[in-house]
Amino acid sequence: MEQRDFLMKEIEQLSQILAKLIGKVVGLSSVNFEVEIKEVNDALVSQFHFGLENNKDIDHSKFIEKIKSVDKSNIELLLKLLSEIVNKTLELEKVSNSNIKDLCTKGILIIDHIDTITKTFSIDRMKMKTQFEELISKY
C-alpha cells in the first residue's frame, strides 16, 4: 500500500512538472526562446532521462522504449508539451527544418503509443497527428 502511495505521489509530481513546463513554453517570447527551450529540454532529461530536442539520432524504437516508462497521464502531458513547443516554434518563426521534422516525428510516435495503450479515442490527438504529418511534409 505504501509503495502504491509513493508511486502515485511520484506520478503527481511529474504531472506538476510537465504542467509547469507547458506553461513556460506557452509564455515564451522570441527574446528568450532558445534559452528557455534548452531549460525545458534539460528538465525533461533530468526527470524522464530523455529530451525532445537535440537527439535526432535516436532510433524510433529506442524513443518508444523510453516513453513506455512514463505513466499514461504524463504521456498525454508530454504530448501536449511537444505540441506547444512545435506551435511556439512556428509562431516565433524559429523553425529549423530538421528540428521541426524531428519534433513532429516524436509527436506522431507518442500519439501512436498512446493509441496502443489506451482504448480512448481523442479528436485532439487526431488533430495533432494531422498537424504533425502536414508539417513533416512541408519541411
DSSP file (Angstrom, degrees, kcal/mol; ACC not computed):
  #  RESIDUE AA STRUCTURE BP1 BP2  ACC     N-H-->O    O-->H-N    N-H-->O    O-->H-N    TCO  KAPPA ALPHA  PHI   PSI    X-CA   Y-CA   Z-CA
    1    1 A M     >        0   0    0      0, 0.0     4,-2.2     0, 0.0     5,-0.2   0.000 360.0 360.0 360.0 -43.2    0.0    0.0    0.0
    2    2 A E  H  >  +     0   0    0      1,-0.2     4,-2.5     2,-0.2     5,-0.1   0.893 360.0  52.7 -63.9 -39.4    2.8    2.4    0.9
    3    3 A Q  H  > S+     0   0    0      2,-0.2     4,-2.5     1,-0.2    -1,-0.2   0.900 108.7  49.9 -64.3 -39.8    4.6    1.6   -2.4
    4    4 A R  H  > S+     0   0    0      2,-0.2     4,-2.5     1,-0.2    -1,-0.2   0.912 110.7  49.5 -63.7 -43.0    1.4    2.4   -4.3
    5    5 A D  H  X S+     0   0    0     -4,-2.2     4,-2.2     2,-0.2    -2,-0.2   0.901 110.7  50.7 -61.9 -40.8    1.0    5.7   -2.5
    6    6 A F  H  X S+     0   0    0     -4,-2.5     4,-2.4     2,-0.2    -2,-0.2   0.927 111.0  48.0 -62.4 -45.9    4.7    6.6   -3.2
    7    7 A L  H  X S+     0   0    0     -4,-2.5     4,-2.6     1,-0.2    -2,-0.2   0.902 110.9  50.8 -62.4 -41.8    4.2    5.8   -6.9
    8    8 A M  H  X S+     0   0    0     -4,-2.5     4,-2.3     1,-0.2    -1,-0.2   0.896 110.3  50.0 -62.9 -39.3    1.1    7.9   -7.1
    9    9 A K  H  X S+     0   0    0     -4,-2.2     4,-2.4     2,-0.2    -2,-0.2   0.911 110.7  49.7 -65.2 -42.5    2.9   10.8   -5.4
   10   10 A E  H  X S+     0   0    0     -4,-2.4     4,-2.4     2,-0.2    -2,-0.2   0.917 111.0  49.2 -61.8 -44.5    5.8   10.5   -8.0
   11   11 A I  H  X S+     0   0    0     -4,-2.6     4,-2.1     1,-0.2    -2,-0.2   0.912 111.4  49.8 -61.9 -42.9    3.3   10.4  -10.9
   12   12 A E  H  X S+     0   0    0     -4,-2.3     4,-2.1     2,-0.2    -1,-0.2   0.898 109.6  51.0 -63.0 -41.4    1.6   13.5   -9.5
   13   13 A Q  H  X S+     0   0    0     -4,-2.4     4,-2.2     1,-0.2    -2,-0.2   0.909 110.2  49.0 -64.0 -41.6    4.9   15.3   -9.1
   14   14 A L  H  X S+     0   0    0     -4,-2.4     4,-2.6     1,-0.2    -1,-0.2   0.874 108.9  53.8 -65.0 -36.4    5.9   14.6  -12.7
   15   15 A S  H  X S+     0   0    0     -4,-2.1     4,-2.4     2,-0.2    -2,-0.2   0.909 108.8  48.8 -62.4 -42.1    2.5   15.8  -13.8
   16   16 A Q  H  X S+     0   0    0     -4,-2.1     4,-2.2     2,-0.2    -2,-0.2   0.895 110.6  50.6 -65.1 -40.2    3.0   19.1  -12.0
   17   17 A I  H  X S+     0   0    0     -4,-2.2     4,-2.3     2,-0.2    -2,-0.2   0.933 111.6  47.6 -62.9 -45.7    6.5   19.4  -13.5
   18   18 A L  H  X S+     0   0    0     -4,-2.6     4,-2.5     1,-0.2    -2,-0.2   0.900 110.0  52.7 -62.9 -40.6    5.1   18.8  -17.0
   19   19 A A  H  X S+     0   0    0     -4,-2.4     4,-2.2     1,-0.2    -1,-0.2   0.905 110.1  48.7 -61.8 -41.1    2.3   21.4  -16.4
   20   20 A K  H  X S+     0   0    0     -4,-2.2     4,-2.3     2,-0.2    -2,-0.2   0.898 110.7  50.6 -65.1 -40.2    4.9   24.0  -15.4
   21   21 A L  H  X S+     0   0    0     -4,-2.3     4,-2.4     2,-0.2    -2,-0.2   0.896 108.8  51.5 -65.2 -39.5    6.9   23.2  -18.5
   22   22 A I  H  X S+     0   0    0     -4,-2.5     4,-2.5     1,-0.2    -2,-0.2   0.933 110.6  49.0 -60.9 -45.6    3.8   23.6  -20.7
   23   23 A G  H  X S+     0   0    0     -4,-2.2     4,-1.6     1,-0.2    -2,-0.2   0.886 109.7  52.4 -60.4 -39.2    3.1   27.0  -19.0
   24   24 A K  H  < S+     0   0    0     -4,-2.3    -1,-0.2     2,-0.2    -2,-0.2   0.920 110.6  46.7 -63.1 -44.6    6.7   28.0  -19.6
   25   25 A V  H >< S+     0   0    0     -4,-2.4     3,-1.6     1,-0.2    -2,-0.2   0.907 108.8  54.6 -66.0 -42.4    6.6   27.2  -23.3
   26   26 A V  H 3< S+     0   0    0     -4,-2.5    -1,-0.2     1,-0.3    -2,-0.2   0.858 109.5  49.3 -59.7 -34.9    3.3   29.0  -23.8
   27   27 A G  T 3< S+     0   0    0     -4,-1.6    -1,-0.3    -5,-0.2    -2,-0.2   0.358  84.9 126.3 -87.7   5.8    4.8   32.1  -22.3
   28   28 A L    <   -     0   0    0     -3,-1.6     2,-0.3    -4,-0.2    -3,-0.1  -0.289  39.5-164.9 -66.8 147.6    7.9   32.1  -24.4
   29   29 A S     >  -     0   0    0      1,-0.0     4,-0.6    63,-0.0     3,-0.4  -0.811  36.6-105.2-121.6 169.3    8.9   35.1  -26.5
   30   30 A S  T  4 S+     0   0    0     -2,-0.3     4,-0.3     1,-0.2     3,-0.3   0.768 115.4  64.7 -66.3 -23.4   11.5   35.3  -29.3
   31   31 A V  T  4 S+     0   0    0      1,-0.2    -1,-0.2     2,-0.1     4,-0.2   0.906 117.9  21.3 -65.7 -42.6   13.9   37.1  -27.0
   32   32 A N  T  > S+     0   0    0     -3,-0.4     4,-2.6     1,-0.1     5,-0.3   0.214  90.2 114.8-111.9  14.8   14.4   34.1  -24.6
   33   33 A F  H  X S+     0   0    0     -4,-0.6     4,-2.7    -3,-0.3     5,-0.3   0.927  77.3  42.0 -56.8 -57.2   13.2   31.2  -26.9
   34   34 A E  H  > S+     0   0    0     -4,-0.3     4,-2.1     1,-0.2    -1,-0.2   0.906 117.4  47.1 -60.9 -44.0   16.5   29.3  -27.3
   35   35 A V  H  > S+     0   0    0      2,-0.2     4,-2.0     1,-0.2    -1,-0.2   0.925 115.2  45.5 -64.2 -45.7   17.5   29.5  -23.6
   36   36 A E  H  X S+     0   0    0     -4,-2.6     4,-2.5     2,-0.2    -2,-0.2   0.891 111.5  51.5 -67.7 -40.5   14.0   28.6  -22.3
   37   37 A I  H  X S+     0   0    0     -4,-2.7     4,-2.7    -5,-0.3    -1,-0.2   0.902 109.3  51.5 -63.7 -39.6   13.6   25.7  -24.7
   38   38 A K  H  X S+     0   0    0     -4,-2.1     4,-2.8    -5,-0.3    -1,-0.2   0.912 109.9  49.7 -62.2 -41.4   17.0   24.4  -23.6
   39   39 A E  H  X S+     0   0    0     -4,-2.0     4,-2.1     2,-0.2    -2,-0.2   0.895 111.1  49.2 -64.2 -39.9   15.9   24.6  -20.0
   40   40 A V  H  X S+     0   0    0     -4,-2.5     4,-2.0     2,-0.2    -2,-0.2   0.936 113.1  46.8 -62.6 -46.8   12.7   22.8  -20.8
   41   41 A N  H  X S+     0   0    0     -4,-2.7     4,-2.5     1,-0.2    -2,-0.2   0.906 111.0  51.8 -63.3 -41.7   14.6   20.1  -22.6
   42   42 A D  H  X S+     0   0    0     -4,-2.8     4,-2.4     1,-0.2    -1,-0.2   0.882 108.3  52.1 -61.6 -38.7   17.1   19.8  -19.7
   43   43 A A  H  X S+     0   0    0     -4,-2.1     4,-2.4     2,-0.2     5,-0.3   0.895 109.6  49.5 -64.7 -39.8   14.2   19.4  -17.2
   44   44 A L  H  X>S+     0   0    0     -4,-2.0     4,-3.4     2,-0.2     6,-0.7   0.925 111.1  48.7 -64.4 -44.0   12.8   16.6  -19.3
   45   45 A V  H  X5S+     0   0    0     -4,-2.5     4,-1.3     4,-0.2    -2,-0.2   0.913 113.1  49.0 -61.4 -41.8   16.2   14.9  -19.4
   46   46 A S  H  <5S+     0   0    0     -4,-2.4    -2,-0.2    -5,-0.2    -1,-0.2   0.906 123.0  30.2 -64.3 -43.4   16.5   15.3  -15.7
   47   47 A Q  H  <5S+     0   0    0     -4,-2.4    -2,-0.2    -5,-0.1    -3,-0.2   0.848 136.8  21.3 -87.6 -37.3   13.1   13.9  -14.9
   48   48 A F  H  <5S-     0   0    0     -4,-3.4    -3,-0.2     2,-0.3    -2,-0.2   0.489  95.4-121.7-114.6  -6.6   12.5   11.4  -17.7
   49   49 A H  S  <<S+     0   0    0     -4,-1.3     2,-0.3    -5,-0.7    -4,-0.2   0.730  87.1  70.8  67.4  24.2   16.0   10.6  -18.9
   50   50 A F        -     0   0    0     -6,-0.7    -2,-0.3    -9,-0.1     2,-0.2  -0.952  64.8-150.5-159.0 153.7   15.3   11.8  -22.5
   51   51 A G        -     0   0    0     -2,-0.3   -10,-0.1     2,-0.2    -9,-0.1  -0.661  21.0-129.5-117.8 175.8   14.6   15.1  -24.1
   52   52 A L  S    S+     0   0    0     -2,-0.2     2,-0.3     2,-0.0     3,-0.2   0.588  87.8  55.4 -99.6 -14.1   12.6   16.3  -27.1
   53   53 A E  S    S+     0   0    0      1,-0.2    -2,-0.2   -16,-0.1    46,-0.0  -0.788  98.4  20.0-118.8 160.8   15.4   18.2  -28.7
   54   54 A N  S    S+     0   0    0     -2,-0.3    -1,-0.2     1,-0.1     3,-0.1   0.721  93.3  93.1  59.0  28.8   18.9   17.6  -29.8
   55   55 A N    >   +     0   0    0     -3,-0.2     3,-1.7     1,-0.1    -1,-0.1  -0.243  34.4 141.4-139.2  51.2   18.7   13.8  -30.1
   56   56 A K  T 3   +     0   0    0      1,-0.3    -1,-0.1     0, 0.0    -2,-0.0   0.735  67.5  65.5 -62.3 -23.4   17.7   13.4  -33.8
   57   57 A D  T 3  S+     0   0    0     -3,-0.1    -1,-0.3     2,-0.1     2,-0.2   0.588  73.8 114.3 -78.5  -9.0   20.0   10.4  -34.0
   58   58 A I  S <  S-     0   0    0     -3,-1.7     2,-0.1     1,-0.1    -3,-0.1  -0.420  72.3-117.8 -68.7 134.1   17.8    8.3  -31.5
   59   59 A D     >  -     0   0    0     -2,-0.2     4,-2.3     1,-0.1     3,-0.2  -0.392  18.3-121.8 -67.6 144.5   16.2    5.4  -33.2
   60   60 A H  H  > S+     0   0    0      1,-0.2     4,-2.4     2,-0.2     5,-0.2   0.894 113.2  51.5 -57.2 -42.1   12.4    5.4  -33.2
   61   61 A S  H  > S+     0   0    0      1,-0.2     4,-2.2     2,-0.2    -1,-0.2   0.868 109.1  50.5 -66.5 -34.6   12.2    2.1  -31.3
   62   62 A K  H  > S+     0   0    0      2,-0.2     4,-2.0    -3,-0.2    -1,-0.2   0.890 109.6  51.1 -68.1 -38.6   14.6    3.4  -28.6
   63   63 A F  H  X S+     0   0    0     -4,-2.3     4,-2.1     2,-0.2    -2,-0.2   0.930 110.2  49.1 -63.3 -44.6   12.4    6.5  -28.2
   64   64 A I  H  X S+     0   0    0     -4,-2.4     4,-1.6     1,-0.2    -2,-0.2   0.912 108.8  53.3 -60.5 -43.1    9.3    4.4  -27.8
   65   65 A E  H  X S+     0   0    0     -4,-2.2     4,-0.5     1,-0.2    -1,-0.2   0.892 108.8  50.4 -59.3 -39.2   11.1    2.3  -25.2
   66   66 A K  H >< S+     0   0    0     -4,-2.0     3,-0.8     1,-0.2    -1,-0.2   0.898 111.5  46.0 -67.8 -39.8   12.0    5.4  -23.3
   67   67 A I  H >< S+     0   0    0     -4,-2.1     3,-1.6     1,-0.2    -1,-0.2   0.705  96.3  74.7 -78.7 -16.4    8.4    6.7  -23.3
   68   68 A K  H 3< S+     0   0    0     -4,-1.6    -1,-0.2     1,-0.3    -2,-0.2   0.782  89.7  59.8 -62.9 -24.7    7.0    3.3  -22.3
   69   69 A S  T << S+     0   0    0     -3,-0.8     2,-0.4    -4,-0.5    -1,-0.3   0.554  88.5  93.4 -79.8  -6.6    8.3    4.0  -18.8
   70   70 A V  S <  S-     0   0    0     -3,-1.6     5,-0.1    -4,-0.1   -22,-0.0  -0.703  85.5-108.1 -91.5 137.2    6.1    7.1  -18.5
   71   71 A D     >  -     0   0    0     -2,-0.4     4,-2.1     1,-0.1     3,-0.2  -0.238  30.3-112.6 -59.2 149.1    2.7    6.9  -16.9
   72   72 A K  H  > S+     0   0    0      1,-0.2     4,-1.8     2,-0.2     5,-0.1   0.894 115.9  48.5 -52.3 -48.2   -0.3    7.3  -19.3
   73   73 A S  H  > S+     0   0    0      1,-0.2     4,-1.5     2,-0.2    -1,-0.2   0.869 112.7  48.7 -65.0 -34.9   -1.5   10.6  -17.9
   74   74 A N  H  > S+     0   0    0     -3,-0.2     4,-2.5     2,-0.2    -1,-0.2   0.793 104.7  58.4 -75.9 -27.1    2.0   12.0  -18.1
   75   75 A I  H  X S+     0   0    0     -4,-2.1     4,-2.5     2,-0.2    -2,-0.2   0.911 105.3  51.2 -64.4 -40.7    2.5   10.8  -21.7
   76   76 A E  H  X S+     0   0    0     -4,-1.8     4,-2.2     2,-0.2    -2,-0.2   0.918 111.7  46.7 -60.7 -43.1   -0.6   12.9  -22.6
   77   77 A L  H  X S+     0   0    0     -4,-1.5     4,-2.6     2,-0.2    -2,-0.2   0.875 109.8  53.8 -66.9 -37.0    1.1   15.9  -20.9
   78   78 A L  H  X S+     0   0    0     -4,-2.5     4,-2.5     2,-0.2    -2,-0.2   0.907 109.0  49.0 -62.3 -42.0    4.3   15.1  -22.7
   79   79 A L  H  X S+     0   0    0     -4,-2.5     4,-2.6     2,-0.2    -2,-0.2   0.910 110.2  50.9 -63.2 -42.9    2.5   15.2  -26.0
   80   80 A K  H  X S+     0   0    0     -4,-2.2     4,-2.4     2,-0.2    -2,-0.2   0.909 110.2  50.2 -60.6 -43.0    0.8   18.5  -25.0
   81   81 A L  H  X S+     0   0    0     -4,-2.6     4,-2.3     2,-0.2    -2,-0.2   0.936 111.0  48.3 -61.0 -47.3    4.2   19.9  -24.2
   82   82 A L  H  X S+     0   0    0     -4,-2.5     4,-2.5     1,-0.2    -2,-0.2   0.913 111.2  50.7 -60.1 -43.5    5.7   18.8  -27.5
   83   83 A S  H  X S+     0   0    0     -4,-2.6     4,-2.7     1,-0.2    -1,-0.2   0.900 110.0  49.8 -61.4 -41.8    2.7   20.3  -29.4
   84   84 A E  H  X S+     0   0    0     -4,-2.4     4,-2.7     2,-0.2     5,-0.2   0.881 109.6  51.6 -65.8 -37.8    3.1   23.6  -27.6
   85   85 A I  H  X S+     0   0    0     -4,-2.3     4,-2.5     2,-0.2    -2,-0.2   0.935 111.7  47.0 -63.2 -45.4    6.8   23.6  -28.5
   86   86 A V  H  X S+     0   0    0     -4,-2.5     4,-2.2     2,-0.2    -2,-0.2   0.943 114.6  46.6 -61.1 -47.9    6.0   23.0  -32.1
   87   87 A N  H  X S+     0   0    0     -4,-2.7     4,-2.8     1,-0.2    -2,-0.2   0.905 114.4  46.6 -62.7 -42.1    3.3   25.7  -32.1
   88   88 A K  H  X S+     0   0    0     -4,-2.7     4,-2.5     2,-0.2    -1,-0.2   0.874 109.8  54.7 -69.2 -36.2    5.5   28.2  -30.4
   89   89 A T  H  <>S+     0   0    0     -4,-2.5     5,-2.7    -5,-0.2     6,-0.3   0.918 113.6  41.9 -60.8 -43.9    8.4   27.4  -32.7
   90   90 A L  H ><5S+     0   0    0     -4,-2.2     3,-1.0     3,-0.2    -2,-0.2   0.917 113.4  52.6 -68.6 -44.1    6.2   28.2  -35.7
   91   91 A E  H 3<5S+     0   0    0     -4,-2.8    -2,-0.2     1,-0.3    -1,-0.2   0.896 115.4  39.9 -59.9 -42.3    4.6   31.2  -34.1
   92   92 A L  T 3<5S-     0   0    0     -4,-2.5    -1,-0.3    -5,-0.1    -2,-0.2   0.376 109.7-122.6 -91.3   4.6    8.0   32.8  -33.3
   93   93 A E  T < 5 +     0   0    0     -3,-1.0    -3,-0.2    -4,-0.2    -4,-0.1   0.901  67.9 137.0  55.4  46.5    9.5   31.7  -36.7
   94   94 A K      < +     0   0    0     -5,-2.7     2,-0.3    -6,-0.2    -4,-0.1  -0.098  28.9 146.5-107.1  31.0   12.3   29.8  -35.0
   95   95 A V        -     0   0    0     -6,-0.3     2,-0.4    -5,-0.1     3,-0.1  -0.527  29.0-177.1 -79.8 128.8   11.9   26.8  -37.4
   96   96 A S     >  -     0   0    0     -2,-0.3     4,-2.7     1,-0.1     5,-0.3  -0.995  30.7-130.7-115.2 133.5   14.8   24.7  -38.5
   97   97 A N  H  > S+     0   0    0     -2,-0.4     4,-1.9     1,-0.2     5,-0.2   0.871 104.6  44.2 -53.9 -45.5   13.6   22.1  -41.0
   98   98 A S  H  > S+     0   0    0      1,-0.2     4,-2.2     2,-0.2    -1,-0.2   0.883 114.0  50.7 -69.6 -36.3   15.4   19.2  -39.3
   99   99 A N  H  > S+     0   0    0      2,-0.2     4,-2.6     1,-0.2     5,-0.2   0.926 110.9  46.7 -67.7 -44.7   14.3   20.2  -35.8
  100  100 A I  H  X S+     0   0    0     -4,-2.7     4,-2.4     1,-0.2    -1,-0.2   0.891 113.3  49.8 -66.9 -37.7   10.6   20.6  -36.7
  101  101 A K  H  X S+     0   0    0     -4,-1.9     4,-2.6    -5,-0.3    -1,-0.2   0.918 111.5  49.3 -63.8 -42.8   10.6   17.3  -38.5
  102  102 A D  H  X S+     0   0    0     -4,-2.2     4,-2.3     2,-0.2    -2,-0.2   0.926 112.6  46.6 -63.0 -45.9   12.2   15.6  -35.5
  103  103 A L  H  X S+     0   0    0     -4,-2.6     4,-2.2     1,-0.2    -1,-0.2   0.922 114.3  47.6 -63.1 -43.8    9.7   17.1  -33.0
  104  104 A C  H  X S+     0   0    0     -4,-2.4     4,-2.3     2,-0.2    -2,-0.2   0.884 110.1  52.2 -66.7 -38.1    6.8   16.2  -35.2
  105  105 A T  H  X S+     0   0    0     -4,-2.6     4,-2.4     2,-0.2    -1,-0.2   0.924 110.3  48.6 -62.5 -43.8    8.0   12.7  -35.8
  106  106 A K  H  X S+     0   0    0     -4,-2.3     4,-2.6     1,-0.2    -2,-0.2   0.890 108.9  54.4 -62.7 -38.7    8.3   12.3  -32.0
  107  107 A G  H  X S+     0   0    0     -4,-2.2     4,-2.6     2,-0.2    -2,-0.2   0.919 109.0  47.2 -60.3 -43.7    4.8   13.6  -31.6
  108  108 A I  H  X S+     0   0    0     -4,-2.3     4,-2.9     2,-0.2     5,-0.2   0.905 111.0  51.8 -65.2 -41.3    3.5   11.0  -34.0
  109  109 A L  H  X S+     0   0    0     -4,-2.4     4,-2.1     2,-0.2    -2,-0.2   0.908 111.4  47.4 -61.2 -41.5    5.4    8.3  -32.2
  110  110 A I  H  X S+     0   0    0     -4,-2.6     4,-2.9     2,-0.2    -2,-0.2   0.929 112.3  49.3 -65.3 -44.6    3.9    9.4  -28.9
  111  111 A I  H  X S+     0   0    0     -4,-2.6     4,-2.7     1,-0.2    -2,-0.2   0.935 111.2  49.2 -60.6 -46.5    0.4    9.6  -30.3
  112  112 A D  H  X S+     0   0    0     -4,-2.9     4,-1.5     1,-0.2    -1,-0.2   0.897 111.9  49.5 -60.8 -39.6    0.7    6.1  -31.8
  113  113 A H  H  X S+     0   0    0     -4,-2.1     4,-1.6    -5,-0.2     3,-0.3   0.930 110.6  49.4 -65.1 -44.5    2.0    4.8  -28.5
  114  114 A I  H  X S+     0   0    0     -4,-2.9     4,-1.6     1,-0.2     3,-0.3   0.922 108.7  53.8 -59.2 -43.5   -0.9    6.4  -26.6
  115  115 A D  H  < S+     0   0    0     -4,-2.7    -1,-0.2     1,-0.2    -2,-0.2   0.822 109.1  48.9 -62.1 -31.1   -3.3    4.9  -29.1
  116  116 A T  H  < S+     0   0    0     -4,-1.5    -1,-0.2    -3,-0.3    -2,-0.2   0.783 115.4  42.1 -79.5 -26.1   -1.9    1.4  -28.5
  117  117 A I  H  < S+     0   0    0     -4,-1.6     2,-0.3    -3,-0.3    -2,-0.2   0.588 114.5  49.9 -98.4  -9.7   -2.1    1.6  -24.7
  118  118 A T     <  -     0   0    0     -4,-1.6    -1,-0.0    -5,-0.2     0, 0.0  -0.925  60.0-151.2-127.9 153.5   -5.5    3.3  -24.3
  119  119 A K        +     0   0    0     -2,-0.3     2,-0.5     2,-0.1    -4,-0.1   0.283  65.8 111.5-101.2   8.8   -8.9    2.5  -25.8
  120  120 A T        -     0   0    0      2,-0.0     2,-0.3     1,-0.0    -2,-0.1  -0.743  61.0-142.7 -91.0 123.5   -9.9    6.1  -25.6
  121  121 A F        -     0   0    0     -2,-0.5     2,-0.5     4,-0.0    -2,-0.1  -0.649  17.5-164.4 -80.8 138.6  -10.4    7.9  -29.0
  122  122 A S     >  -     0   0    0     -2,-0.3     4,-1.9     1,-0.1     5,-0.1  -0.972  22.2-165.8-131.5 120.1   -9.2   11.5  -28.9
  123  123 A I  H  > S+     0   0    0     -2,-0.5     4,-2.6     2,-0.2     5,-0.2   0.878  95.9  56.9 -65.7 -38.0  -10.1   14.1  -31.5
  124  124 A D  H  > S+     0   0    0      1,-0.2     4,-2.5     2,-0.2    -1,-0.2   0.920 107.4  47.0 -60.3 -44.1   -7.3   16.4  -30.1
  125  125 A R  H  > S+     0   0    0      1,-0.2     4,-2.7     2,-0.2    -1,-0.2   0.905 111.3  51.9 -63.8 -39.9   -4.7   13.6  -30.7
  126  126 A M  H  X S+     0   0    0     -4,-1.9     4,-2.2     2,-0.2    -2,-0.2   0.912 110.6  47.9 -62.8 -42.2   -6.1   13.1  -34.2
  127  127 A K  H  X S+     0   0    0     -4,-2.6     4,-2.5     2,-0.2    -2,-0.2   0.913 112.1  49.8 -63.8 -43.1   -5.8   16.8  -35.0
  128  128 A M  H  X S+     0   0    0     -4,-2.5     4,-3.0     2,-0.2    -2,-0.2   0.928 110.0  50.4 -61.2 -44.8   -2.2   16.9  -33.6
  129  129 A K  H  X S+     0   0    0     -4,-2.7     4,-2.7     1,-0.2    -1,-0.2   0.913 110.9  48.9 -61.5 -42.5   -1.2   13.9  -35.6
  130  130 A T  H  X S+     0   0    0     -4,-2.2     4,-2.4     2,-0.2    -1,-0.2   0.923 112.3  48.6 -62.0 -44.4   -2.6   15.5  -38.8
  131  131 A Q  H  X S+     0   0    0     -4,-2.5     4,-2.4     2,-0.2    -2,-0.2   0.931 112.2  48.7 -60.7 -46.0   -0.8   18.8  -38.0
  132  132 A F  H  X S+     0   0    0     -4,-3.0     4,-2.4     1,-0.2    -2,-0.2   0.917 111.3  49.4 -61.5 -43.9    2.5   16.9  -37.4
  133  133 A E  H  X S+     0   0    0     -4,-2.7     4,-2.0     1,-0.2    -1,-0.2   0.900 111.4  49.5 -62.7 -40.7    2.1   14.9  -40.6
  134  134 A E  H  X S+     0   0    0     -4,-2.4     4,-1.7     1,-0.2    -1,-0.2   0.899 111.6  48.8 -65.5 -40.2    1.5   18.2  -42.6
  135  135 A L  H  X S+     0   0    0     -4,-2.4     4,-2.6     2,-0.2    -2,-0.2   0.884 108.5  53.5 -68.5 -37.9    4.5   19.9  -41.0
  136  136 A I  H  < S+     0   0    0     -4,-2.4    -1,-0.2     1,-0.2    -2,-0.2   0.929 112.2  44.7 -61.2 -44.2    6.7   16.9  -41.8
  137  137 A S  H  < S+     0   0    0     -4,-2.0    -1,-0.2     1,-0.2    -2,-0.2   0.815 114.7  50.0 -71.3 -27.8    5.7   17.0  -45.5
  138  138 A K  H  <        0   0    0     -4,-1.7    -2,-0.2     1,-0.2    -1,-0.2   0.881 360.0 360.0 -75.9 -39.7    6.1   20.8  -45.5
  139  139 A Y     <        0   0    0     -4,-2.6    -2,-0.2    -5,-0.1    -1,-0.2   0.422 360.0 360.0-103.1 360.0    9.6   20.9  -44.0
